[in-house]
Amino acid sequence: MTASSQRLSRAADSSTIEMMSCGAVFNTSGWQQAWAQCTVESVCQRRLLTADGVDEADVRLPLYATADSALWRGYEDDAGMTDVLAGPITYASSLYAISSPINRCRNGQVVCLVDEALDQARAWQTTALAVTNVEPGSVLTQLRQQRPPDVVVRLDATCRRALPGCVEDFLAGLGKSARSELRRRSRRAEEQDVIFHERTGAAAAAILPSFCAVTAETAQRHGNKPLYDLHTLKSVLDVPGARLLTAEHGRDLLAGTLSVLHDGCLVVWAGGALESALHTHHSYIYLLGKTVHWAIDHGCCFMDFGRGTFDFKQRHGFHRTNLYTLYYLTDPASQQGSRLAKQLAEVDARIHEFLGF
């Protein structure tokens, strides 16, 4: 068990420990300094708020006055809508940070933090404060009760699980058909000379353009524009613990993830797989098996497999955690505020239909 997990274990249930471990990296200066260099969001201004955290570490909640976000555009595509956000918006943590630092707040701290963030959103003259990726739990409950948002949108979910001490225990926990499929298709991948690689630093940077191209193809296959660019991926690769985990055949990168190992959790932050290799080389399921093996070998207690491909991930032992974005309009009584509230509520309904849960 990690140090932060040990501090929590006496007072928290298993889901809280899992949330704190899986979200820890997004509360670090390493992640936030790297994200300040990103180019997939057009950030006009930024500020860092702090509060007391439940695990004795300060909550570091970054605010970004943002004119555009590639990930938000992806959500609009999923909802079949365009130009929902008229003008800049203040994000309390980027949409790209899978778990918001605000989830780590002590009781009573979160309301003051949101009040301060909303004051800043008004000072920046943005249309709304979006408190992103809030997970089910005490923080979400407090905000709904004590600072009710104008709109709550369940934009996404992530898939996680606690990891056992050995791979055989992981496999034993799967259903019979999923276990057989994982073993069979991984074996076929190896018979075709597909190889698993872990790379960090310069070695990872050297193949980052190929990885970026794979993520772009994956997004386009799902009807989205690319969610990442090369500069942003390079920036995230500088986060302590970041690495590329890939399935390769010869010189070809078939599937890969940009993942971060932090505080006993492997967070799969970005990924993709070439469609042409999914069935011919069994690249994605092979990469899953090898990644779980790698995480267990490196002492991980948890693995956050990230967003998307929910059915596949749940079939292979991961459970879904919903991610909510809470919108506080800076001028809710205005005509623009009324229009935005209605459109955000429509986004929520359409995303629900799109995801199927």
VOPAGU-2260 file (C-alpha; in pm, 1 decimal, decimal comma):
REM VOPAGU-2260
SITE   aa  ch    i         X         Y         Z
SITE  MET   A    0       0,0       0,0       0,0
SITE  THR   A    1     127,8     349,4     -84,5
SITE  ALA   A    2     208,4     611,1     178,0
SITE  SER   A    3     -98,6     821,4      96,6
SITE  SER   A    4    -317,1     509,7      94,8
SITE  GLN   A    5    -186,2     416,1     440,5
SITE  ARG   A    6    -277,2     761,2     574,9
SITE  LEU   A    7    -629,8     720,6     439,4
SITE  SER   A    8    -690,8     354,7     517,2
SITE  ARG   A    9    -797,9     402,9     878,0
SITE  ALA   A   10   -1076,6     648,7     788,9
SITE  ALA   A   11   -1174,6     586,4     427,1
SITE  ASP   A   12   -1350,1     313,0     236,6
SITE  SER   A   13   -1187,2     128,7     -53,1
SITE  SER   A   14   -1348,7     345,8    -321,5
SITE  THR   A   15   -1209,4     661,6    -161,5
SITE  ILE   A   16    -860,5     511,7    -137,2
SITE  GLU   A   17    -881,9     411,4    -502,7
SITE  MET   A   18    -997,6     760,1    -606,4
SITE  MET   A   19    -720,6     929,4    -408,9
SITE  SER   A   20    -449,8     704,9    -553,0
SITE  CYS   A   21    -571,7     724,0    -911,8
SITE  GLY   A   22    -620,4    1100,6    -899,6
SITE  ALA   A   23    -301,8    1189,5    -711,8
SITE  VAL   A   24     -87,6    1270,7   -1015,4
SITE  PHE   A   25    -324,1    1547,6   -1130,6
SITE  ASN   A   26    -270,8    1726,3    -798,0
SITE  THR   A   27     106,8    1745,0    -840,7
SITE  SER   A   28     319,2    2038,3    -950,2
SITE  GLY   A   29     485,7    1803,9   -1201,4
SITE  TRP   A   30     160,2    1742,2   -1387,0
SITE  GLN   A   31      40,1    2101,8   -1361,5
SITE  GLN   A   32     369,5    2251,4   -1478,2
SITE  ALA   A   33     373,6    2016,9   -1775,5
SITE  TRP   A   34      10,2    2093,8   -1858,2
SITE  ALA   A   35      91,0    2466,1   -1859,9
SITE  GLN   A   36     285,3    2394,9   -2181,5
SITE  CYS   A   37      -5,3    2221,6   -2357,5
SITE  THR   A   38    -140,6    2346,6   -2689,2
SITE  VAL   A   39    -466,7    2149,8   -2721,5
SITE  GLU   A   40    -638,4    2410,5   -2505,2
SITE  SER   A   41    -623,0    2784,4   -2571,4
SITE  VAL   A   42    -561,4    2922,8   -2222,8
SITE  CYS   A   43    -579,2    3299,1   -2177,5
SITE  GLN   A   44    -510,9    3323,2   -1803,4
SITE  ARG   A   45    -435,7    3086,3   -1517,9
SITE  ARG   A   46    -429,5    3083,9   -1139,6
SITE  LEU   A   47    -365,7    2822,7    -870,5
SITE  LEU   A   48    -595,0    2785,8    -568,9
SITE  THR   A   49    -502,7    2574,0    -266,2
SITE  ALA   A   50    -693,8    2411,0      19,1
SITE  ASP   A   51    -644,7    2139,8     281,5
SITE  GLY   A   52    -657,8    1784,1     150,9
SITE  VAL   A   53    -782,4    1470,6     322,4
SITE  ASP   A   54    -442,6    1300,9     292,0
SITE  GLU   A   55    -238,8    1578,2     460,4
SITE  ALA   A   56    -128,8    1718,1     123,0
SITE  ASP   A   57    -258,0    2051,4      -5,7
SITE  VAL   A   58    -519,5    2047,1    -277,9
SITE  ARG   A   59    -378,1    2229,0    -581,2
SITE  LEU   A   60    -670,1    2339,3    -798,7
SITE  PRO   A   61    -561,7    2515,2   -1118,4
SITE  LEU   A   62    -797,4    2761,2   -1286,9
SITE  TYR   A   63    -774,2    2818,4   -1661,7
SITE  ALA   A   64    -958,2    3090,0   -1853,1
SITE  THR   A   65    -992,0    2891,7   -2174,6
SITE  ALA   A   66   -1105,5    3004,6   -2518,4
SITE  ASP   A   67   -1107,3    2657,1   -2674,1
SITE  SER   A   68   -1047,2    2291,9   -2583,4
SITE  ALA   A   69   -1003,9    2004,3   -2827,2
SITE  LEU   A   70   -1152,0    1763,5   -2572,0
SITE  TRP   A   71   -1461,0    1980,5   -2524,2
SITE  ARG   A   72   -1502,4    1986,9   -2902,8
SITE  GLY   A   73   -1487,5    1608,8   -2891,3
SITE  TYR   A   74   -1769,6    1601,8   -2637,1
SITE  GLU   A   75   -1971,5    1834,8   -2859,1
SITE  ASP   A   76   -1914,7    1592,8   -3147,5
SITE  ASP   A   77   -2035,9    1304,8   -2928,7
SITE  ALA   A   78   -2348,5    1505,7   -2845,5
SITE  GLY   A   79   -2404,6    1607,8   -3206,7
SITE  MET   A   80   -2387,2    1976,7   -3113,2
SITE  THR   A   81   -2162,1    2271,0   -3199,5
SITE  ASP   A   82   -2064,5    2605,0   -3044,7
SITE  VAL   A   83   -2237,6    2541,1   -2712,4
SITE  LEU   A   84   -1989,2    2756,6   -2522,8
SITE  ALA   A   85   -2008,4    3114,7   -2648,1
SITE  GLY   A   86   -1691,8    3285,8   -2532,1
SITE  PRO   A   87   -1419,1    3182,5   -2286,4
SITE  ILE   A   88   -1495,1    2959,2   -1988,5
SITE  THR   A   89   -1303,0    2908,4   -1664,6
SITE  TYR   A   90   -1207,8    2546,6   -1601,8
SITE  ALA   A   91   -1132,4    2441,0   -1246,1
SITE  SER   A   92    -880,7    2179,3   -1357,8
SITE  SER   A   93    -854,9    2087,4   -1723,6
SITE  LEU   A   94   -1098,3    1842,1   -1878,8
SITE  TYR   A   95    -786,5    1644,1   -1972,1
SITE  ALA   A   96    -704,8    1575,7   -1604,7
SITE  ILE   A   97    -902,4    1253,4   -1553,3
SITE  SER   A   98    -968,1    1323,6   -1183,9
SITE  SER   A   99    -998,1    1675,8   -1044,5
SITE  PRO   A  100    -783,8    1775,9    -745,9
SITE  ILE   A  101   -1105,0    1906,7    -589,6
SITE  ASN   A  102   -1202,3    1544,4    -514,5
SITE  ARG   A  103    -930,8    1551,5    -245,2
SITE  CYS   A  104   -1078,3    1839,2     -39,6
SITE  ARG   A  105   -1148,1    1807,7     330,5
SITE  ASN   A  106   -1507,9    1850,2     446,4
SITE  GLY   A  107   -1600,4    2217,5     448,3
SITE  GLN   A  108   -1311,4    2327,2     226,1
SITE  VAL   A  109   -1471,3    2261,4    -109,9
SITE  VAL   A  110   -1746,8    2522,9     -82,5
SITE  CYS   A  111   -1498,1    2801,7     -10,0
SITE  LEU   A  112   -1278,9    2680,5    -294,6
SITE  VAL   A  113   -1565,5    2690,3    -546,7
SITE  ASP   A  114   -1674,3    3034,7    -422,2
SITE  GLU   A  115   -1322,7    3166,9    -480,1
SITE  ALA   A  116   -1305,6    3003,9    -823,1
SITE  LEU   A  117   -1642,1    3153,8    -924,6
SITE  ASP   A  118   -1526,1    3498,9    -813,4
SITE  GLN   A  119   -1221,3    3455,6   -1036,0
SITE  ALA   A  120   -1435,4    3338,7   -1330,2
SITE  ARG   A  121   -1638,9    3659,3   -1300,0
SITE  ALA   A  122   -1325,1    3873,2   -1269,7
SITE  TRP   A  123   -1193,1    3714,7   -1588,3
SITE  GLN   A  124   -1529,6    3789,0   -1753,8
SITE  THR   A  125   -1580,2    3428,3   -1863,1
SITE  THR   A  126   -1928,1    3287,7   -1918,5
SITE  ALA   A  127   -1908,3    3010,3   -1659,5
SITE  LEU   A  128   -1697,7    2818,9   -1411,3
SITE  ALA   A  129   -1672,1    2449,2   -1502,3
SITE  VAL   A  130   -1557,7    2230,5   -1212,7
SITE  THR   A  131   -1446,2    1929,5   -1412,6
SITE  ASN   A  132   -1425,2    1556,1   -1344,5
SITE  VAL   A  133   -1584,7    1548,2   -1001,2
SITE  GLU   A  134   -1635,5    1190,4    -886,3
SITE  PRO   A  135   -1921,8    1041,5    -685,3
SITE  GLY   A  136   -1851,6    1096,4    -316,9
SITE  SER   A  137   -1856,9    1351,3     -39,1
SITE  VAL   A  138   -1728,4    1644,3    -246,7
SITE  LEU   A  139   -1996,9    1602,8    -512,5
SITE  THR   A  140   -2262,6    1564,6    -242,6
SITE  GLN   A  141   -2148,1    1878,6     -59,0
SITE  LEU   A  142   -2150,3    2088,8    -372,1
SITE  ARG   A  143   -2493,1    1966,9    -481,9
SITE  GLN   A  144   -2634,6    2048,9    -137,9
SITE  GLN   A  145   -2444,6    2361,6     -33,8
SITE  ARG   A  146   -2346,2    2522,5    -365,1
SITE  PRO   A  147   -2590,5    2378,8    -619,9
SITE  PRO   A  148   -2450,5    2423,6    -971,7
SITE  ASP   A  149   -2665,2    2567,8   -1248,8
SITE  VAL   A  150   -2608,8    2252,7   -1455,5
SITE  VAL   A  151   -2446,2    1915,0   -1386,7
SITE  VAL   A  152   -2322,9    1726,3   -1692,6
SITE  ARG   A  153   -2193,8    1369,2   -1679,2
SITE  LEU   A  154   -1947,5    1413,9   -1964,1
SITE  ASP   A  155   -1752,1    1092,5   -1928,3
SITE  ALA   A  156   -1632,0     806,7   -1709,9
SITE  THR   A  157   -1304,7     633,7   -1636,7
SITE  CYS   A  158   -1232,5     265,5   -1572,8
SITE  ARG   A  159   -1027,7     148,3   -1274,7
SITE  ARG   A  160    -949,5    -148,0   -1057,6
SITE  ALA   A  161    -737,6    -255,2    -764,5
SITE  LEU   A  162    -455,0    -483,1    -875,8
SITE  PRO   A  163    -373,8    -815,6    -709,1
SITE  GLY   A  164     -23,7    -926,1    -623,2
SITE  CYS   A  165      25,6   -1144,9    -930,0
SITE  VAL   A  166    -100,5   -1175,2   -1286,0
SITE  GLU   A  167    -254,4   -1517,2   -1227,5
SITE  ASP   A  168    -480,0   -1367,4    -962,5
SITE  PHE   A  169    -583,4   -1096,9   -1209,1
SITE  LEU   A  170    -669,5   -1360,3   -1468,4
SITE  ALA   A  171    -853,3   -1574,6   -1213,8
SITE  GLY   A  172   -1080,5   -1280,6   -1137,9
SITE  LEU   A  173   -1201,3   -1252,2   -1497,8
SITE  GLY   A  174   -1498,4   -1435,3   -1641,6
SITE  LYS   A  175   -1411,6   -1760,8   -1816,8
SITE  SER   A  176   -1465,7   -1630,7   -2170,3
SITE  ALA   A  177   -1273,6   -1306,2   -2109,1
SITE  ARG   A  178    -984,1   -1497,7   -1951,1
SITE  SER   A  179    -969,3   -1742,7   -2241,2
SITE  GLU   A  180    -990,0   -1461,4   -2496,8
SITE  LEU   A  181    -709,6   -1264,1   -2333,4
SITE  ARG   A  182    -479,5   -1565,8   -2318,4
SITE  ARG   A  183    -563,2   -1688,0   -2669,9
SITE  ARG   A  184    -531,5   -1356,1   -2847,4
SITE  SER   A  185    -217,9   -1257,4   -2657,7
SITE  ARG   A  186     -60,8   -1585,0   -2762,7
SITE  ARG   A  187    -154,9   -1521,0   -3125,6
SITE  ALA   A  188      -3,1   -1173,0   -3107,2
SITE  GLU   A  189     323,8   -1318,8   -2981,1
SITE  GLU   A  190     317,9   -1583,7   -3256,0
SITE  GLN   A  191     311,9   -1294,0   -3502,5
SITE  ASP   A  192     611,4   -1132,5   -3332,6
SITE  VAL   A  193     422,1    -848,4   -3167,4
SITE  ILE   A  194     645,2    -712,9   -2889,8
SITE  PHE   A  195     568,0    -503,6   -2581,3
SITE  HIS   A  196     793,0    -203,7   -2513,9
SITE  GLU   A  197     825,9      42,0   -2228,5
SITE  ARG   A  198    1006,3     367,7   -2308,6
SITE  THR   A  199    1082,6     683,1   -2112,5
SITE  GLY   A  200    1274,8    1003,3   -2181,9
SITE  ALA   A  201    1454,0    1037,5   -2514,2
SITE  ALA   A  202    1364,8     685,0   -2624,4
SITE  ALA   A  203     994,3     761,7   -2580,0
SITE  ALA   A  204    1026,5    1102,7   -2745,5
SITE  ALA   A  205    1180,3     940,5   -3052,6
SITE  ILE   A  206     863,0     744,3   -3131,3
SITE  LEU   A  207     616,7    1005,4   -3006,2
SITE  PRO   A  208     526,7    1120,5   -3361,5
SITE  SER   A  209     417,9     763,7   -3446,3
SITE  PHE   A  210     217,2     743,3   -3126,2
SITE  CYS   A  211      54,3    1080,2   -3198,7
SITE  ALA   A  212     -49,7     955,6   -3542,7
SITE  VAL   A  213    -207,4     644,0   -3387,9
SITE  THR   A  214    -408,1     854,0   -3140,0
SITE  ALA   A  215    -528,9    1074,8   -3427,0
SITE  GLU   A  216    -643,7     775,1   -3630,3
SITE  THR   A  217    -823,9     637,1   -3327,2
SITE  ALA   A  218   -1007,5     965,6   -3265,9
SITE  GLN   A  219   -1109,8     990,8   -3629,9
SITE  ARG   A  220   -1236,1     632,6   -3625,1
SITE  HIS   A  221   -1468,4     734,6   -3342,4
SITE  GLY   A  222   -1589,9    1041,9   -3528,5
SITE  ASN   A  223   -1374,3    1298,6   -3347,5
SITE  LYS   A  224   -1099,2    1533,5   -3450,9
SITE  PRO   A  225    -759,6    1458,7   -3291,9
SITE  LEU   A  226    -764,3    1514,6   -2916,0
SITE  TYR   A  227    -386,1    1545,5   -2876,2
SITE  ASP   A  228    -106,1    1717,0   -3062,7
SITE  LEU   A  229     262,2    1637,7   -3060,1
SITE  HIS   A  230     360,9    1934,7   -2844,3
SITE  THR   A  231     109,9    1842,0   -2573,7
SITE  LEU   A  232     221,4    1478,4   -2573,0
SITE  LYS   A  233     582,5    1591,3   -2538,8
SITE  SER   A  234     483,8    1809,1   -2244,0
SITE  VAL   A  235     304,0    1523,8   -2064,7
SITE  LEU   A  236     600,9    1295,8   -2128,5
SITE  ASP   A  237     796,2    1531,5   -1899,3
SITE  VAL   A  238     568,5    1449,9   -1603,6
SITE  PRO   A  239     764,1    1243,7   -1347,0
SITE  GLY   A  240     668,8     879,2   -1396,3
SITE  ALA   A  241     545,8     921,6   -1756,0
SITE  ARG   A  242     622,9     649,1   -2009,9
SITE  LEU   A  243     509,0     508,2   -2341,6
SITE  LEU   A  244     381,4     150,7   -2331,3
SITE  THR   A  245     342,0       5,7   -2679,0
SITE  ALA   A  246     267,4    -302,6   -2885,1
SITE  GLU   A  247     490,6    -309,8   -3191,3
SITE  HIS   A  248     554,1    -528,1   -3493,1
SITE  GLY   A  249     893,0    -466,2   -3648,4
SITE  ARG   A  250     914,8     -90,7   -3695,2
SITE  ASP   A  251     538,8     -42,2   -3677,1
SITE  LEU   A  252     366,3      90,0   -3367,3
SITE  LEU   A  253      32,5     -94,4   -3357,6
SITE  ALA   A  254    -108,7      29,0   -3025,9
SITE  GLY   A  255      15,8     233,1   -2735,0
SITE  THR   A  256     -55,8     442,1   -2430,5
SITE  LEU   A  257     104,1     742,2   -2267,7
SITE  SER   A  258      76,4     644,5   -1902,3
SITE  VAL   A  259     197,7     787,2   -1572,8
SITE  LEU   A  260     314,5     582,2   -1275,4
SITE  HIS   A  261     251,2     775,9    -954,0
SITE  ASP   A  262     168,8     693,7    -593,3
SITE  GLY   A  263     116,2     324,3    -658,0
SITE  CYS   A  264    -121,1     377,0    -951,2
SITE  LEU   A  265     -63,7     343,4   -1324,3
SITE  VAL   A  266    -280,4     603,7   -1498,7
SITE  VAL   A  267    -338,6     534,3   -1867,9
SITE  TRP   A  268    -384,1     894,2   -1981,3
SITE  ALA   A  269    -385,3     876,6   -2362,2
SITE  GLY   A  270    -390,6     587,6   -2604,7
SITE  GLY   A  271    -474,5     455,3   -2945,8
SITE  ALA   A  272    -461,9     150,9   -3170,3
SITE  LEU   A  273    -442,1     111,2   -3546,3
SITE  GLU   A  274    -767,2     -33,3   -3673,8
SITE  SER   A  275    -584,5    -251,2   -3925,4
SITE  ALA   A  276    -398,5    -435,7   -3646,2
SITE  LEU   A  277    -682,6    -487,6   -3398,8
SITE  HIS   A  278    -783,6    -824,6   -3543,9
SITE  THR   A  279    -485,4    -922,8   -3755,5
SITE  HIS   A  280    -231,6    -878,7   -3474,4
SITE  HIS   A  281    -461,0    -861,4   -3167,5
SITE  SER   A  282    -267,6    -552,4   -3062,0
SITE  TYR   A  283    -505,9    -384,2   -2818,7
SITE  ILE   A  284    -591,4    -685,2   -2605,5
SITE  TYR   A  285    -224,7    -790,2   -2609,8
SITE  LEU   A  286    -129,3    -442,9   -2485,5
SITE  LEU   A  287    -388,6    -466,4   -2207,5
SITE  GLY   A  288    -246,6    -794,4   -2078,8
SITE  LYS   A  289     112,1    -673,4   -2094,4
SITE  THR   A  290      26,1    -342,1   -1927,2
SITE  VAL   A  291    -145,4    -513,8   -1634,6
SITE  HIS   A  292     155,7    -746,0   -1604,0
SITE  TRP   A  293     392,1    -446,7   -1611,0
SITE  ALA   A  294     189,7    -256,7   -1349,2
SITE  ILE   A  295     183,5    -552,9   -1109,6
SITE  ASP   A  296     555,8    -613,8   -1157,6
SITE  HIS   A  297     619,5    -247,2   -1068,4
SITE  GLY   A  298     423,3    -267,9    -743,9
SITE  CYS   A  299     107,9     -85,7    -849,0
SITE  CYS   A  300    -191,6    -118,9    -619,6
SITE  PHE   A  301    -431,0      37,6    -871,7
SITE  MET   A  302    -466,0      94,5   -1243,4
SITE  ASP   A  303    -676,2     364,7   -1406,4
SITE  PHE   A  304    -739,5     249,2   -1763,1
SITE  GLY   A  305    -887,7     585,2   -1860,5
SITE  ARG   A  306   -1185,5     683,8   -2069,1
SITE  GLY   A  307   -1354,1     515,2   -2364,3
SITE  THR   A  308   -1400,6     151,1   -2478,0
SITE  PHE   A  309   -1602,9      90,1   -2161,7
SITE  ASP   A  310   -1750,1    -247,4   -2255,3
SITE  PHE   A  311   -1406,3    -388,9   -2333,7
SITE  LYS   A  312   -1254,4    -259,4   -2011,4
SITE  GLN   A  313   -1539,3    -377,3   -1791,9
SITE  ARG   A  314   -1527,2    -718,5   -1956,3
SITE  HIS   A  315   -1162,7    -737,9   -1851,3
SITE  GLY   A  316   -1209,6    -660,2   -1484,6
SITE  PHE   A  317   -1227,6    -281,3   -1463,4
SITE  HIS   A  318   -1519,9     -90,7   -1316,5
SITE  ARG   A  319   -1663,1     237,7   -1438,7
SITE  THR   A  320   -1649,7     562,0   -1237,4
SITE  ASN   A  321   -1865,0     848,3   -1364,8
SITE  LEU   A  322   -1705,1    1190,5   -1409,4
SITE  TYR   A  323   -1927,9    1495,7   -1360,3
SITE  THR   A  324   -1864,9    1855,4   -1464,0
SITE  LEU   A  325   -2044,1    2116,1   -1253,2
SITE  TYR   A  326   -2126,7    2441,8   -1431,7
SITE  TYR   A  327   -2171,5    2766,9   -1239,1
SITE  LEU   A  328   -2282,8    3045,0   -1473,6
SITE  THR   A  329   -2133,8    3387,6   -1408,3
SITE  ASP   A  330   -2456,4    3559,9   -1516,0
SITE  PRO   A  331   -2731,7    3297,5   -1495,9
SITE  ALA   A  332   -3018,3    3551,5   -1518,8
SITE  SER   A  333   -2903,1    3688,3   -1854,4
SITE  GLN   A  334   -3034,4    3572,9   -2190,0
SITE  GLN   A  335   -2693,8    3423,2   -2268,0
SITE  GLY   A  336   -2688,6    3242,6   -1931,9
SITE  SER   A  337   -3036,4    3098,6   -1986,6
SITE  ARG   A  338   -2940,7    2975,7   -2334,7
SITE  LEU   A  339   -2618,2    2819,0   -2207,6
SITE  ALA   A  340   -2795,4    2638,1   -1923,3
SITE  LYS   A  341   -3044,8    2484,0   -2165,6
SITE  GLN   A  342   -2773,8    2378,2   -2409,4
SITE  LEU   A  343   -2557,9    2222,2   -2137,3
SITE  ALA   A  344   -2857,9    2025,1   -2012,8
SITE  GLU   A  345   -2906,1    1903,8   -2370,8
SITE  VAL   A  346   -2538,8    1801,5   -2385,9
SITE  ASP   A  347   -2591,2    1592,5   -2071,2
SITE  ALA   A  348   -2894,1    1415,7   -2219,9
SITE  ARG   A  349   -2722,0    1348,3   -2550,3
SITE  ILE   A  350   -2397,5    1225,2   -2392,8
SITE  HIS   A  351   -2606,4     985,5   -2183,0
SITE  GLU   A  352   -2764,5     852,7   -2501,9
SITE  PHE   A  353   -2429,9     838,5   -2683,8
SITE  LEU   A  354   -2254,3     642,5   -2408,3
SITE  GLY   A  355   -2550,4     415,9   -2343,5
SITE  PHE   A  356   -2530,5     440,3   -1964,0
